[in-house]
Amino acid sequence: MSLIRLAYASEATFKAKPVEKGVEPNVARILMESRRNNAKNEIVGGLYYGDDQFFQYLEGEEEAVGRLYDRIARDERHRNVVILLEEPIKQRTFTNWSMKYVPLSSDVNRFLDSQGMDTFRPSEFNRSQCEEMVTLIRNSSQEGRVVSHDGARNDRNKQSVIPKGILMGLIAAGICLVGAMAYVSTML
Ligand SMILES: Cc1cc2nc3c(=O)[nH]c(=O)nc-3n(C[C@H](O)[C@H](O)[C@H](O)COP(=O)(O)O)c2cc1C
């Protein structure tokens, strides 16, 4: 019984459907399949999807990971699958995650900025960038958030917490209130 870890990069073949909220539908389907099968096969890991690229990290029994990778590599939802990391490990590190999904994220964007990359191109990651990516996914607490990679980038430019419409409404209500008070005071 020997455990291994495997990371690969690939390019999505589907055109990402724009989603205001939630996970891109093709990715959501992949996650559903992954969680169902991986739990059965005692495989854990994480998936990152951004700029039409996948980065996936798997840990488990050598044979189970090998079988899964063969299946994944034949999947037509992605192409140009490149193994970035494949080696024995002593124990699993993604405990409790049959497939952790990081849809986000300001952390990854910061990492890309620090590496001088303006888009997510995991197939070009060297070993240490690959390790860094695994650490980001492992430590991410973004599971509840449903912001796309691009959305997260745009978020950086957003200053206001209150939506613009509501803010304008509040200002208008304030002006009306002051006007009404001024009018009432002239009546007294
Ligand atoms: C980027 C990507 C990642 C995937 N990751 C997994 C995975 O971790 N586990 C899994 O069972 N299937 C994964 N799949 C799906 C498999 O390729 C395959 O469709 C699926 O395992 C078939 O499951 P089924 O026999 O239960 O229908 C992935 C597919 C893609 C495109």
The ligand as a Tripos MOL2 file, in Angstrom:
@<TRIPOS>MOLECULE
LIG
   31    33     1     0     0
SMALL
NO_CHARGES

@<TRIPOS>ATOM
      1 C1        -10.5390   18.7270  -14.8580 C.3       1 LIG1
      2 C2        -11.2270   17.4470  -14.4910 C.ar      1 LIG1
      3 C3        -11.0530   16.9120  -13.2330 C.ar      1 LIG1
      4 C4        -11.6820   15.7230  -12.8750 C.ar      1 LIG1
      5 N1        -11.4780   15.2050  -11.6340 N.ar      1 LIG1
      6 C5        -12.0800   14.0490  -11.2870 C.ar      1 LIG1
      7 C6        -11.8590   13.4710  -10.0150 C.ar      1 LIG1
      8 O1        -11.1380   14.0000   -9.1600 O.2       1 LIG1
      9 N2        -12.5150   12.3170   -9.7290 N.ar      1 LIG1
     10 C7        -13.3630   11.6980  -10.6090 C.ar      1 LIG1
     11 O2        -13.9030   10.6520  -10.2970 O.2       1 LIG1
     12 N3        -13.5710   12.2210  -11.8290 N.ar      1 LIG1
     13 C8        -12.9570   13.3780  -12.1960 C.ar      1 LIG1
     14 N4        -13.1860   13.9120  -13.4200 N.ar      1 LIG1
     15 C9        -14.1870   13.2600  -14.3000 C.3       1 LIG1
     16 C10       -13.6240   12.0270  -14.9790 C.3       1 LIG1
     17 O3        -12.8740   12.3980  -16.1050 O.3       1 LIG1
     18 C11       -14.7560   11.0860  -15.4130 C.3       1 LIG1
     19 O4        -15.6520   11.7730  -16.2520 O.3       1 LIG1
     20 C12       -15.5400   10.5740  -14.2280 C.3       1 LIG1
     21 O5        -14.6800   10.0740  -13.2500 O.3       1 LIG1
     22 C13       -16.5160    9.4640  -14.6610 C.3       1 LIG1
     23 O6        -17.2480    9.1190  -13.5550 O.3       1 LIG1
     24 P1        -18.4190    8.0230  -13.6600 P.3       1 LIG1
     25 O7        -17.7930    6.7730  -14.2210 O.co2     1 LIG1
     26 O8        -18.8890    7.8850  -12.2490 O.co2     1 LIG1
     27 O9        -19.4570    8.6170  -14.5540 O.co2     1 LIG1
     28 C14       -12.5280   15.0750  -13.8180 C.ar      1 LIG1
     29 C15       -12.6920   15.6190  -15.0900 C.ar      1 LIG1
     30 C16       -12.0540   16.7850  -15.4330 C.ar      1 LIG1
     31 C17       -12.2450   17.3550  -16.8080 C.3       1 LIG1
@<TRIPOS>BOND
     1     1     2 1
     2     2     3 ar
     3     2    30 ar
     4     3     4 ar
     5     4     5 ar
     6     4    28 ar
     7     5     6 ar
     8     6     7 ar
     9     6    13 1
    10     7     8 2
    11     7     9 ar
    12     9    10 ar
    13    10    11 2
    14    10    12 ar
    15    12    13 ar
    16    13    14 ar
    17    14    15 1
    18    14    28 ar
    19    15    16 1
    20    16    17 1
    21    16    18 1
    22    18    19 1
    23    18    20 1
    24    20    21 1
    25    20    22 1
    26    22    23 1
    27    23    24 1
    28    24    25 2
    29    24    26 1
    30    24    27 1
    31    28    29 ar
    32    29    30 ar
    33    30    31 1
@<TRIPOS>SUBSTRUCTURE
     1 LIG1         1 GROUP 0 **** ****
